[in-house]
Amino acid sequence: MVTWAEFQAAAPDLAAAGRRLIYRGDHGEALLATVRADEPPRIHPISVGIVDDRLYAFITPSPKRRDLATDGRYALHTHQDPAAPREFSVRGRAVLIDAVDVRSAVASAWSFEPDETYDLFEFSIESALLGIRDGTDEWPPRYSSWTAAPAARFARDEPRTDS
């Protein structure tokens, strides 16, 4: 599992730009794509955050939570501002976090107070893509990307239980 911290160490400029786009507003926001067997992907707007150099989201009981718990594969894409059309996306696997101390630490830094109905997921980073356009008339975007080493991408870690 590649954490945000490991991604940031490997691609600091890309991670810094991604963080700015995730936190474009007053809290972290993105669109979450989840997958499921023999069905089309689903797209969901979510609150997302980088806490202690890890990428997290609290997810309510919903189809997106079922998708993440069942399969775990995801893609996360920042919202676009039409006046500054820059975009950032990451892909990887989400892991349910059961550790009470980790949940408490993340909740204390969250933009709202998640109750017991929310599950906490950590998102590993297998790849990242940044598209830069300085204005609406600039096309195509200037893309930069990063991909985790194969051993890190395909490692299937157990859910995090440390603090």
Backbone torsions as a table, in degrees:
resi	resn	phi	psi	omega
1	MET	NA	124.4	177.9
2	VAL	-96.2	117.7	-180.0
3	THR	-82.6	170.0	175.1
4	TRP	-58.4	-39.8	-179.5
5	ALA	-60.1	-42.2	179.8
6	GLU	-69.2	-40.0	174.8
7	PHE	-60.8	-45.9	-179.5
8	GLN	-62.0	-38.9	178.4
9	ALA	-67.2	-36.0	-177.6
10	ALA	-80.9	-31.5	-176.2
11	ALA	-141.2	69.5	-172.3
12	PRO	-60.9	-40.1	-179.7
13	ASP	-67.1	-42.2	178.7
14	LEU	-64.8	-43.3	179.1
15	ALA	-64.9	-40.8	179.1
16	ALA	-64.3	-43.0	177.4
17	ALA	-64.9	-40.5	178.0
18	GLY	-62.5	-43.6	178.3
19	ARG	-59.7	-44.8	179.1
20	ARG	-60.2	-39.8	-179.0
21	LEU	-74.3	-35.3	175.3
22	ILE	-62.8	-42.2	-178.6
23	TYR	-98.9	38.5	179.2
24	ARG	-61.5	-32.7	179.4
25	GLY	-103.5	-150.4	-177.6
26	ASP	-82.9	-8.6	173.4
27	HIS	-153.9	169.6	-178.0
28	GLY	-69.9	132.9	179.7
29	GLU	-141.4	149.6	175.8
30	ALA	-165.5	173.3	171.1
31	LEU	-102.3	130.7	-179.1
32	LEU	-106.5	124.7	172.6
33	ALA	-103.6	128.7	176.2
34	THR	-119.9	160.0	-179.3
35	VAL	-125.5	162.2	176.8
36	ARG	-152.3	158.8	-175.4
37	ALA	-62.7	133.0	172.8
38	ASP	55.6	26.7	178.9
39	GLU	-136.7	158.2	175.9
40	PRO	-70.8	159.0	177.2
41	PRO	-64.5	159.2	174.5
42	ARG	-113.9	147.8	177.8
43	ILE	-118.8	132.5	-176.3
44	HIS	-137.8	132.8	170.4
45	PRO	-75.8	135.7	179.7
46	ILE	-140.8	162.5	166.4
47	SER	-89.8	135.7	-177.4
48	VAL	-137.0	154.0	-179.8
49	GLY	-151.3	154.9	173.9
50	ILE	-106.7	111.3	-177.8
51	VAL	-126.2	129.7	-177.8
52	ASP	51.4	40.1	177.9
53	ASP	59.4	34.7	173.9
54	ARG	-133.9	147.8	-177.4
55	LEU	-96.2	122.0	-174.1
56	TYR	-131.1	162.7	166.3
57	ALA	-151.8	140.7	169.0
58	PHE	-91.1	128.5	-174.7
59	ILE	-122.3	129.6	179.0
60	THR	-77.4	165.6	173.2
61	PRO	-58.3	119.6	-172.9
62	SER	-171.5	170.4	173.6
63	PRO	-59.0	-36.9	180.0
64	LYS	-64.1	-38.0	178.3
65	ARG	-66.6	-41.9	177.1
66	ARG	-60.7	-44.1	179.1
67	ASP	-59.1	-47.5	-178.7
68	LEU	-64.7	-41.8	-179.3
69	ALA	-68.5	-32.9	-177.8
70	THR	-81.5	-45.9	-173.2
71	ASP	-113.4	-47.8	177.6
72	GLY	90.9	-22.4	179.7
73	ARG	-69.5	140.6	-177.9
74	TYR	-148.9	164.5	164.9
75	ALA	-136.1	137.9	-179.8
76	LEU	-123.0	128.6	-176.5
77	HIS	-130.6	131.2	179.5
78	THR	-70.1	155.1	173.4
79	HIS	-68.1	152.1	178.4
80	GLN	-105.3	137.4	172.6
81	ASP	-93.6	117.5	-177.9
82	PRO	-55.7	-30.6	-179.6
83	ALA	-76.9	-24.7	179.0
84	ALA	-136.7	78.2	-169.0
85	PRO	-76.3	66.3	174.6
86	ARG	-101.1	149.4	-176.9
87	GLU	-138.9	151.1	178.9
88	PHE	-142.0	137.8	176.1
89	SER	-143.4	150.5	173.8
90	VAL	-131.9	153.1	176.2
91	ARG	-133.6	152.5	177.8
92	GLY	171.0	-142.9	179.3
93	ARG	-128.5	140.8	176.2
94	ALA	-98.3	142.5	-179.8
95	VAL	-126.1	131.5	176.1
96	LEU	-68.2	132.0	179.3
97	ILE	-104.9	116.9	-179.2
98	ASP	-98.5	-15.3	-174.8
99	ALA	-65.5	120.2	-177.0
100	VAL	-61.5	-40.6	-178.6
101	ASP	-66.8	-37.9	177.8
102	VAL	-67.1	-46.0	178.9
103	ARG	-57.7	-45.5	-179.9
104	SER	-62.7	-43.2	-180.0
105	ALA	-63.3	-43.7	179.9
106	VAL	-68.2	-43.7	-179.7
107	ALA	-60.8	-35.3	-178.6
108	SER	-67.2	-21.7	179.4
109	ALA	-101.9	4.5	-172.6
110	TRP	-82.7	160.5	-177.5
111	SER	-79.3	-12.8	175.0
112	PHE	-143.6	170.4	-177.7
113	GLU	-95.2	101.6	179.9
114	PRO	-73.4	131.9	177.8
115	ASP	-90.9	-172.6	-174.6
116	GLU	-68.1	-12.8	178.5
117	THR	-78.3	-15.4	179.2
118	TYR	-85.1	136.1	169.8
119	ASP	-99.2	145.4	177.8
120	LEU	-97.6	128.2	175.8
121	PHE	-118.7	139.3	170.6
122	GLU	-104.5	137.6	-177.9
123	PHE	-105.1	117.1	173.1
124	SER	-76.4	158.3	-177.8
125	ILE	-114.6	110.9	175.3
126	GLU	-96.5	-29.9	176.8
127	SER	-156.4	155.9	179.2
128	ALA	-140.2	149.0	-179.4
129	LEU	-140.7	132.9	177.8
130	LEU	-122.9	128.4	176.1
131	GLY	-115.6	123.6	-177.3
132	ILE	-113.6	126.6	167.6
133	ARG	-133.3	133.0	-179.0
134	ASP	-83.7	-14.0	178.3
135	GLY	-158.8	168.8	-176.5
136	THR	-67.1	-23.1	-178.7
137	ASP	-88.2	-9.6	-178.7
138	GLU	-80.0	125.1	178.7
139	TRP	-153.0	138.3	0.6
140	PRO	-81.9	167.3	175.5
141	PRO	-64.3	158.6	171.5
142	ARG	-93.4	114.2	-175.2
143	TYR	-100.3	143.5	167.3
144	SER	-133.8	149.5	-174.9
145	SER	-144.4	165.1	176.9
146	TRP	-144.6	142.1	176.6
147	THR	-133.0	134.2	178.7
148	ALA	-65.6	154.3	175.0
149	ALA	-59.1	146.2	-176.4
150	PRO	-52.9	-40.4	-178.8
151	ALA	-62.2	-38.6	179.4
152	ALA	-73.2	-36.8	-177.9
153	ARG	-65.4	-38.5	-171.7
154	PHE	-101.4	1.2	175.8
155	ALA	-70.5	135.3	-180.0
156	ARG	-111.0	93.1	-178.6
157	ASP	-76.8	155.4	172.4
158	GLU	-74.1	157.9	177.1
159	PRO	-55.5	144.0	-177.2
160	ARG	-69.6	129.9	178.6
161	THR	-123.9	-1.1	178.3
162	ASP	-89.3	174.4	177.7
163	SER	-106.1	NA	NA
